[in-house]
Amino acid sequence: MLDNLKKFLNEEQDPSAIEKVTEKLRGIIMNGESLEYIAVQKKPAVNISPDCVALTNKRIIFCRPKNLGFSMDFSDYVWKDVIDCKLKEELLGAIFSINTTKGSDSLDYLPKAQARRLYALAQEQEERQRELRRQMELEEKRAASGSIQVNSNPTPLMNASIEAVVESEPPALEVKKEDDITAALLKLKSLFESQLISREEYEAKKAEVLTRI
């Protein structure tokens, strides 16, 4: 068992605490989700069941044992909902805190080395989320710039002009447009399957892209 936990012990985490929390986390880890780091609270007083915070490729999970460690409360936040992460070092350890669209959370008395590693990994995830949001905004702008507003009561002359434009469009441009739409749909599907956007967001964006066909 300990051999499987060595990757989480680089900053001198308590092996017994890591073993307990990973055993509990196995029950809530989703398909395609991987556990990347665990930081363990270390209070000045004796603490048999310390709190922990775990990072996965999809979530931040705060783990708080209760009933002498026989059960555990989990508070999890998906990365797309995280606004920012903060680190504050004090005399006796550090405080790692997060602000999300659904509230805030924090864990104190973290060993400074663990807190710094936790913060660095969280910053990397924040950067990935910013890039994904930037890509989504670019797709929205492209979709908006590609839309054509047509008068609800076009005149025969306007109809003739529109038909002439459509008929004169080179086949190569039509193929490129189809490729762009296919790429956009595949991108949306990837974001949804990675749980970076909700089903409602996925369906809305997909419908928006399909209007460009």
ROBAFI-579405 format. One record per residue (C-alpha): residue number from 0; residue in one letter; x, y, z. Coordinates in nm, 2 decimals. Example, Ala and Ser with C-alpha at 12.3 -4.5 7.8 and 13.67 -1.06 7.14 Angstrom:
BEGIN
+-----+-----+--------+--------+--------+
!   n ! res !      x !      y !      z !
+-----+-----+--------+--------+--------+
!   0 !   a !   1.23 !  -0.45 !   0.78 !
!   1 !   s !   1.37 !  -0.11 !   0.71 !
+-----+-----+--------+--------+--------+
***
This chain:
BEGIN
+-----+-----+--------+--------+--------+
!   n ! res !      x !      y !      z !
+-----+-----+--------+--------+--------+
!   0 !   m !   0.00 !   0.00 !   0.00 !
!   1 !   l !   0.27 !   0.24 !   0.10 !
!   2 !   d !   0.45 !   0.20 !  -0.24 !
!   3 !   n !   0.14 !   0.33 !  -0.42 !
!   4 !   l !   0.14 !   0.64 !  -0.19 !
!   5 !   k !   0.50 !   0.74 !  -0.23 !
!   6 !   k !   0.42 !   1.01 !  -0.50 !
!   7 !   f !   0.22 !   1.19 !  -0.23 !
!   8 !   l !   0.49 !   1.19 !   0.03 !
!   9 !   n !   0.74 !   1.42 !  -0.13 !
!  10 !   e !   0.69 !   1.70 !   0.12 !
!  11 !   e !   0.69 !   1.47 !   0.43 !
!  12 !   q !   0.32 !   1.42 !   0.45 !
!  13 !   d !   0.20 !   1.19 !   0.73 !
!  14 !   p !   0.18 !   0.84 !   0.56 !
!  15 !   s !  -0.10 !   0.72 !   0.79 !
!  16 !   a !  -0.31 !   1.03 !   0.71 !
!  17 !   i !  -0.24 !   0.99 !   0.33 !
!  18 !   e !  -0.34 !   0.62 !   0.34 !
!  19 !   k !  -0.67 !   0.70 !   0.52 !
!  20 !   v !  -0.77 !   0.98 !   0.29 !
!  21 !   t !  -0.68 !   0.80 !  -0.03 !
!  22 !   e !  -0.88 !   0.50 !   0.08 !
!  23 !   k !  -1.18 !   0.73 !   0.12 !
!  24 !   l !  -1.12 !   0.92 !  -0.20 !
!  25 !   r !  -1.12 !   0.61 !  -0.41 !
!  26 !   g !  -1.50 !   0.59 !  -0.36 !
!  27 !   i !  -1.56 !   0.94 !  -0.51 !
!  28 !   i !  -1.30 !   0.95 !  -0.79 !
!  29 !   m !  -1.48 !   0.96 !  -1.13 !
!  30 !   n !  -1.38 !   0.79 !  -1.45 !
!  31 !   g !  -1.10 !   0.98 !  -1.62 !
!  32 !   e !  -1.02 !   1.16 !  -1.29 !
!  33 !   s !  -0.67 !   1.13 !  -1.14 !
!  34 !   l !  -0.54 !   1.22 !  -0.80 !
!  35 !   e !  -0.25 !   1.46 !  -0.83 !
!  36 !   y !  -0.16 !   1.59 !  -0.49 !
!  37 !   i !  -0.26 !   1.57 !  -0.12 !
!  38 !   a !  -0.16 !   1.82 !   0.15 !
!  39 !   v !  -0.21 !   1.72 !   0.52 !
!  40 !   q !  -0.28 !   1.96 !   0.80 !
!  41 !   k !  -0.03 !   1.96 !   1.09 !
!  42 !   k !  -0.16 !   2.14 !   1.40 !
!  43 !   p !   0.07 !   2.22 !   1.69 !
!  44 !   a !  -0.14 !   1.99 !   1.92 !
!  45 !   v !  -0.18 !   1.62 !   1.87 !
!  46 !   n !  -0.42 !   1.56 !   1.58 !
!  47 !   i !  -0.51 !   1.19 !   1.52 !
!  48 !   s !  -0.72 !   1.26 !   1.22 !
!  49 !   p !  -0.59 !   1.58 !   1.04 !
!  50 !   d !  -0.78 !   1.75 !   0.76 !
!  51 !   c !  -0.65 !   1.73 !   0.41 !
!  52 !   v !  -0.69 !   1.90 !   0.07 !
!  53 !   a !  -0.66 !   1.69 !  -0.24 !
!  54 !   l !  -0.61 !   1.81 !  -0.60 !
!  55 !   t !  -0.73 !   1.61 !  -0.90 !
!  56 !   n !  -0.72 !   1.70 !  -1.27 !
!  57 !   k !  -1.09 !   1.79 !  -1.23 !
!  58 !   r !  -1.15 !   1.91 !  -0.87 !
!  59 !   i !  -1.02 !   2.05 !  -0.54 !
!  60 !   i !  -1.14 !   1.83 !  -0.26 !
!  61 !   f !  -1.13 !   1.93 !   0.11 !
!  62 !   c !  -1.14 !   1.62 !   0.33 !
!  63 !   r !  -1.24 !   1.66 !   0.69 !
!  64 !   p !  -1.24 !   1.34 !   0.91 !
!  65 !   k !  -1.50 !   1.30 !   1.18 !
!  66 !   n !  -1.59 !   1.04 !   1.44 !
!  67 !   l !  -1.22 !   0.98 !   1.51 !
!  68 !   g !  -1.15 !   0.92 !   1.15 !
!  69 !   f !  -1.41 !   0.65 !   1.09 !
!  70 !   s !  -1.60 !   0.88 !   0.85 !
!  71 !   m !  -1.52 !   1.18 !   0.65 !
!  72 !   d !  -1.68 !   1.50 !   0.51 !
!  73 !   f !  -1.59 !   1.60 !   0.16 !
!  74 !   s !  -1.63 !   1.95 !   0.00 !
!  75 !   d !  -1.54 !   1.95 !  -0.37 !
!  76 !   y !  -1.51 !   2.23 !  -0.63 !
!  77 !   v !  -1.47 !   2.17 !  -1.00 !
!  78 !   w !  -1.19 !   2.37 !  -1.16 !
!  79 !   k !  -1.42 !   2.56 !  -1.39 !
!  80 !   d !  -1.60 !   2.71 !  -1.09 !
!  81 !   v !  -1.27 !   2.82 !  -0.92 !
!  82 !   i !  -1.22 !   3.20 !  -0.94 !
!  83 !   d !  -0.88 !   3.21 !  -0.76 !
!  84 !   c !  -0.66 !   3.03 !  -0.51 !
!  85 !   k !  -0.46 !   3.20 !  -0.24 !
!  86 !   l !  -0.17 !   3.11 !  -0.01 !
!  87 !   k !  -0.09 !   3.29 !   0.32 !
!  88 !   e !   0.21 !   3.18 !   0.52 !
!  89 !   e !   0.21 !   3.23 !   0.90 !
!  90 !   l !   0.44 !   3.14 !   1.19 !
!  91 !   l !   0.28 !   2.80 !   1.24 !
!  92 !   g !   0.22 !   2.68 !   0.88 !
!  93 !   a !   0.02 !   2.82 !   0.60 !
!  94 !   i !  -0.34 !   2.88 !   0.49 !
!  95 !   f !  -0.46 !   2.76 !   0.15 !
!  96 !   s !  -0.79 !   2.92 !   0.04 !
!  97 !   i !  -1.01 !   2.93 !  -0.27 !
!  98 !   n !  -1.29 !   3.15 !  -0.40 !
!  99 !   t !  -1.54 !   2.99 !  -0.63 !
! 100 !   t !  -1.87 !   3.07 !  -0.80 !
! 101 !   k !  -2.04 !   2.86 !  -0.53 !
! 102 !   g !  -1.86 !   3.00 !  -0.22 !
! 103 !   s !  -1.52 !   2.98 !  -0.05 !
! 104 !   d !  -1.32 !   2.73 !   0.15 !
! 105 !   s !  -0.98 !   2.71 !   0.32 !
! 106 !   l !  -0.75 !   2.49 !   0.52 !
! 107 !   d !  -0.51 !   2.61 !   0.79 !
! 108 !   y !  -0.20 !   2.47 !   0.96 !
! 109 !   l !  -0.06 !   2.33 !   0.64 !
! 110 !   p !   0.32 !   2.26 !   0.64 !
! 111 !   k !   0.47 !   2.54 !   0.42 !
! 112 !   a !   0.64 !   2.31 !   0.17 !
! 113 !   q !   0.31 !   2.13 !   0.11 !
! 114 !   a !   0.11 !   2.45 !   0.09 !
! 115 !   r !   0.35 !   2.59 !  -0.17 !
! 116 !   r !   0.33 !   2.28 !  -0.38 !
! 117 !   l !  -0.04 !   2.28 !  -0.35 !
! 118 !   y !  -0.06 !   2.64 !  -0.46 !
! 119 !   a !   0.17 !   2.59 !  -0.76 !
! 120 !   l !  -0.04 !   2.30 !  -0.89 !
! 121 !   a !  -0.35 !   2.50 !  -0.84 !
! 122 !   q !  -0.20 !   2.79 !  -1.03 !
! 123 !   e !  -0.13 !   2.56 !  -1.32 !
! 124 !   q !  -0.49 !   2.44 !  -1.33 !
! 125 !   e !  -0.61 !   2.80 !  -1.31 !
! 126 !   e !  -0.40 !   2.88 !  -1.62 !
! 127 !   r !  -0.55 !   2.59 !  -1.81 !
! 128 !   q !  -0.90 !   2.71 !  -1.72 !
! 129 !   r !  -0.82 !   3.06 !  -1.84 !
! 130 !   e !  -0.70 !   2.92 !  -2.17 !
! 131 !   l !  -1.01 !   2.71 !  -2.21 !
! 132 !   r !  -1.23 !   3.02 !  -2.14 !
! 133 !   r !  -1.03 !   3.22 !  -2.39 !
! 134 !   q !  -1.08 !   2.95 !  -2.65 !
! 135 !   m !  -1.46 !   2.95 !  -2.58 !
! 136 !   e !  -1.47 !   3.33 !  -2.61 !
! 137 !   l !  -1.29 !   3.31 !  -2.95 !
! 138 !   e !  -1.54 !   3.05 !  -3.07 !
! 139 !   e !  -1.83 !   3.27 !  -2.96 !
! 140 !   k !  -1.68 !   3.57 !  -3.14 !
! 141 !   r !  -1.62 !   3.37 !  -3.46 !
! 142 !   a !  -1.98 !   3.24 !  -3.44 !
! 143 !   a !  -2.11 !   3.59 !  -3.39 !
! 144 !   s !  -1.91 !   3.74 !  -3.67 !
! 145 !   g !  -2.02 !   3.46 !  -3.91 !
! 146 !   s !  -2.39 !   3.53 !  -3.85 !
! 147 !   i !  -2.59 !   3.73 !  -4.11 !
! 148 !   q !  -2.88 !   3.94 !  -4.01 !
! 149 !   v !  -3.16 !   3.93 !  -4.27 !
! 150 !   n !  -3.46 !   4.16 !  -4.29 !
! 151 !   s !  -3.77 !   3.96 !  -4.18 !
! 152 !   n !  -3.96 !   4.10 !  -4.48 !
! 153 !   p !  -3.70 !   4.09 !  -4.77 !
! 154 !   t !  -3.79 !   4.25 !  -5.10 !
! 155 !   p !  -3.77 !   4.05 !  -5.42 !
! 156 !   l !  -3.45 !   4.24 !  -5.50 !
! 157 !   m !  -3.30 !   4.14 !  -5.16 !
! 158 !   n !  -3.39 !   3.78 !  -5.22 !
! 159 !   a !  -3.23 !   3.79 !  -5.56 !
! 160 !   s !  -2.91 !   3.94 !  -5.41 !
! 161 !   i !  -2.89 !   3.68 !  -5.14 !
! 162 !   e !  -2.94 !   3.39 !  -5.38 !
! 163 !   a !  -2.67 !   3.53 !  -5.60 !
! 164 !   v !  -2.43 !   3.54 !  -5.31 !
! 165 !   v !  -2.51 !   3.19 !  -5.21 !
! 166 !   e !  -2.48 !   3.05 !  -5.56 !
! 167 !   s !  -2.15 !   3.23 !  -5.62 !
! 168 !   e !  -1.98 !   3.09 !  -5.31 !
! 169 !   p !  -1.69 !   2.88 !  -5.41 !
! 170 !   p !  -1.71 !   2.51 !  -5.32 !
! 171 !   a !  -1.38 !   2.53 !  -5.13 !
! 172 !   l !  -1.53 !   2.79 !  -4.90 !
! 173 !   e !  -1.83 !   2.56 !  -4.83 !
! 174 !   v !  -1.59 !   2.27 !  -4.74 !
! 175 !   k !  -1.39 !   2.50 !  -4.51 !
! 176 !   k !  -1.71 !   2.62 !  -4.34 !
! 177 !   e !  -1.81 !   2.25 !  -4.28 !
! 178 !   d !  -1.47 !   2.17 !  -4.14 !
! 179 !   d !  -1.49 !   2.47 !  -3.90 !
! 180 !   i !  -1.83 !   2.36 !  -3.78 !
! 181 !   t !  -1.72 !   2.00 !  -3.73 !
! 182 !   a !  -1.41 !   2.12 !  -3.54 !
! 183 !   a !  -1.62 !   2.34 !  -3.32 !
! 184 !   l !  -1.86 !   2.06 !  -3.24 !
! 185 !   l !  -1.58 !   1.82 !  -3.15 !
! 186 !   k !  -1.42 !   2.09 !  -2.93 !
! 187 !   l !  -1.75 !   2.14 !  -2.74 !
! 188 !   k !  -1.79 !   1.76 !  -2.70 !
! 189 !   s !  -1.44 !   1.73 !  -2.56 !
! 190 !   l !  -1.51 !   2.02 !  -2.31 !
! 191 !   f !  -1.83 !   1.85 !  -2.20 !
! 192 !   e !  -1.68 !   1.50 !  -2.16 !
! 193 !   s !  -1.40 !   1.66 !  -1.95 !
! 194 !   q !  -1.67 !   1.82 !  -1.73 !
! 195 !   l !  -1.54 !   2.16 !  -1.80 !
! 196 !   i !  -1.88 !   2.28 !  -1.92 !
! 197 !   s !  -2.23 !   2.18 !  -1.80 !
! 198 !   r !  -2.47 !   1.99 !  -2.02 !
! 199 !   e !  -2.68 !   2.30 !  -2.05 !
! 200 !   e !  -2.38 !   2.50 !  -2.17 !
! 201 !   y !  -2.29 !   2.22 !  -2.41 !
! 202 !   e !  -2.64 !   2.20 !  -2.56 !
! 203 !   a !  -2.67 !   2.58 !  -2.59 !
! 204 !   k !  -2.33 !   2.61 !  -2.77 !
! 205 !   k !  -2.40 !   2.32 !  -2.99 !
! 206 !   a !  -2.73 !   2.47 !  -3.10 !
! 207 !   e !  -2.55 !   2.80 !  -3.17 !
! 208 !   v !  -2.29 !   2.62 !  -3.39 !
! 209 !   l !  -2.55 !   2.42 !  -3.58 !
! 210 !   t !  -2.73 !   2.74 !  -3.68 !
! 211 !   r !  -2.42 !   2.82 !  -3.89 !
! 212 !   i !  -2.49 !   2.52 !  -4.12 !
+-----+-----+--------+--------+--------+
***
